[in-house]
Amino acid sequence: MRAIPHSSCGRAPVNFVTRHCATRLFHGPAVAPTWRPSSALDEWVQREARPISLRRLTFFGRTLTERRLLDSANYCRLELPTRIAHRLRDIQTLPYVVVANPHLAYVYELYLGAFERFRRIPEIRTLDDCDAYCKVLEETLKEHATVIPRLAIGVLEVRGLMKAEATDRFMQTMLRSRISRRVIAEQHLALTETFNSPWHFPNAQPSHDPNAEAVGEIFLKCNAKEIVDRCGRTTQELVKAVYGAQVELPEINVDGHPDATFPYVLSHLEYIIGELLRNSIQAVIEQRKFKDAKPPPIEVLICETAQHVIIRISDQGGGIPTEILPHLWSFSKGPRREKRLENLARVPKLLGTLQELQIPEDAPYAHPLTDARFAKGPQSSMQHGSLSTLTSRPPNLRLGIGLPMSRVYAEYWAGSLEIHSLEGFGVDAFLQISKLGNKNERLTTRATMDAI
């Protein structure tokens, strides 16, 4: 395999643009990319991302004034092209035969277009500038809705051309960076919407209400029990829509510390818990030995400590098959490759948390999930940001990326996700969340990638 060449002056790999590749959404032959140097990309790659934390985002958004809003816009203006530039460089350093895959080449071209668009935006000095910038952000978020299925299909198709560990590391890095960019962009869009809303007064004193429901996209007091209950009900409805209303579903029992709360991006937490409950419910009802008996319940235990909230989800669904267990956290390894490719191709649009699938309203498996952030306030109009439905794909549409993606989301805010399987009995999933919100996002830096 041949890596992408470096320029003669010893600088980073030259930039390239793929032309006319992957013109159809998920099919089409790869076309050899053309090459061109990019000094602008070289310059932006030299910058390091400035990490954020939930506490920092909350503090900034709580004291929302015109000056703060413009500062937020300019932070996005510089941070987004920096983070995109690092991912472009990551793709450039892949073997050429891998980059020529139509799906990975398509992602590269999307990222390159976004980089060129963002880096040319001048300093944002007025509210009109901010509004114009928000339109660019919204358009870009929508344009990139197919990135995750494209990446997932691409890494499956290039299996054998790279070591599986390298493709998994690449996928995790791309996902972490994507999450970070969406958090930054959606937080600024949410703050702008708040600032421009009728119930916000720009000339009023900044609010310091400790009981405020949310600051932008950050829900200040996520209640683990409420989220488990809500995700459980929605998942049960999805399962019934596929397996039939007559199917007897396991109960979901919640115990421990029901009042535990913590700051978090609500859509991230709903995705993780939704995927874990989906796996447990399906495993239990598909166990043949329970078909003529009441299925055993799924037990959820919530534990609160000074620094963390830990959620354990336990089922008696027979455990994880031995052929899958070694590849549980891999995007590229494991059996059922062809079925995974087939199912991924059926996903029309897949955003950062798999929760905003473009599904017809009359589809039998489309079940809205009430977004708790707006239970006491105005409904958001930003469909790309307020991920207000739980994973709405039918349960039998298995993508094979739910657990590895859930771990990426859990670890992003300095948490963790572990799975323990007892063959023939069931599974325990342990989700640990940083309770204080003071941990920086976990990013893959340029230095660590270059060291690989």
Steps between C-alpha positions, in 0.01 A plus 500: 500500500622845415451788740414842369828670407651796680607811319864541414555776755424267788164650583186302579328289233362694208132572485270326255149535370291208380295587195182332388541216748206340673245701305234261620426496872646161587618348176723576206856418401793681654665759280868572549530833683688788351770676701582857584707666774329700773710740703184615683442150634864475608458822698178397674636157589769672706233635734387293796136467598397685816310244710172576672314358798131491589563735792680751279223494240240540772675793668546675167138453393345597831636852476373550146545852367559636152875507561497140623297386203747659260788342694326163462465555126868587462605198708304283254642692206856403595442167670295323233750539212783403737333174598394423144855563376636235739253244370585584139864434582405168663326389180796612289735276694297186426624267224391625160301185424297566816441867424378404153202320656198699375348543846817621670577720200150646523554584868833662415340717237226608740758590764714685249203705387411586860860592578525735202164655590579551869855627468392785275246644746625838632480610862141520623442853632121550501183306569424504126839336441409241763165424335667455163759269657224294663346437160834363379520275807148366449559426133826321576345288777227385263748440219707270723208287617621193309858504629464223762343235273753593230790453741356176638452353153843622392688334788313176438580506128872567551535215748808309391670807356591629845547339838172486687653681797600789274156533343332490842736768629429712193123456543510588869705812427262610227197445725650684797584796281156495341334501842719791608416707194129435530505590870674829423278584203170393658582677827559826316181456297303431819648805674416715197145370500473577872638851452256571217196347670212719626554386858862615506582868557849593375513807724396317816742392767662160430311212655668306777200280583646172628172325422494591131413194292763529229777714362498454125532128431612415853232371735615605845323239709474178304314254720621150427177328607279726287717440196507122554119498537447712190747310284357171625143592405603615154714192436216272610269672252755454221538132583124447503469667160736239355422184699127564530279648770446153646867455596556498876779740585724489805435757768768758572560539873701798623661500845775679689523880507203626295572867577856501358549790257790634297565740209514335158412532135163329516505349151833328570365335814174398334691335221724295730223385732265440207752270330568305821129452574430406139764227514371366832131496402571329170727241660237409759204463263706306247594236754294197400476371856293803602241478222249314717585677824508852637834651391736591783524874570787728405654637818645852497704611800597868539790577736605854592842585642671831565655506151298260285162356421513133401214328319498120482259333258463123557304254289446126477512481122751216473817704469695605192585230241859384525577589137398863560641562848868551396393764245245681717664843475625475142356683201670275247553155655256223574248286312188609309692749285271470199185541707647806672582655162150428377337656806725806500406563138136513609566790735413812300640756741684437821605786722755495782280303739294292258196674646389720214428248227292642220209260541150561361253599770268216405773235531396231750820546697505881521437585865578849626677543829413809697808712555519580873693818436187671373250356746493839675604730219457578131545229240819525298469540125850368429429150380867425446588588858210397723525126450152444632442142391666190633665270251203460268629230272317167535671266747562237233708750299829412669792718400776344708630838616271573797732385778827643361324831432348499848845456652636792296216718628547381860874564495467838330404672827750296707260215574524130419295207374575137581316180411524175696338194344422173676448247223169321527358750749520869418690827483592780741573840346671765714473864393706745709435873467704787639258669739662843527531587130849641559692255279621617162379324190722213393654593168761329286772760448713543194807395698351169610385419148842577355657273760296198387 
